[in-house]
Amino acid sequence: MRIHEFQELMKSLYGQKDHERGIERTFLWFFEECGELVRAYRQNSNLEEEFADVLAWLCSLANLLDIDLETAALKKYNHVCPKCHQNPCICEEKFQPRKKIEI
């Protein structure tokens, strides 16, 4: 199944509920699922389920905002890093957390 097909599946299953819930509340659900994914990682359990939930909620958000995730992803990440234009990426890591984060 392609990303676009999965996004369409989420629209057919949950599109009406997502529309009624609205973008802001759907974002909150998405963030909650991201938190559950972190907890699953820390506990080393249910990772597949939590990744699936995060993907499903991301698709719901994209549907509400009329964004085709597959097209957007391929447009930005077309076989190379969008910053250094290399595959594999050779960019220098610049992210510096403010304080140590334990995962």
Secondary structure, DSSP 8 states (H G I E B T S, - for coil): --HHHHHHHHHHHHHHHHHHH-HHHHHHHHHHHHHHHHHHHHHT-SHHHHHHHHHHHHHHHHHHTT--HHHHHHHH-SSS-TTT--SS---------SS----
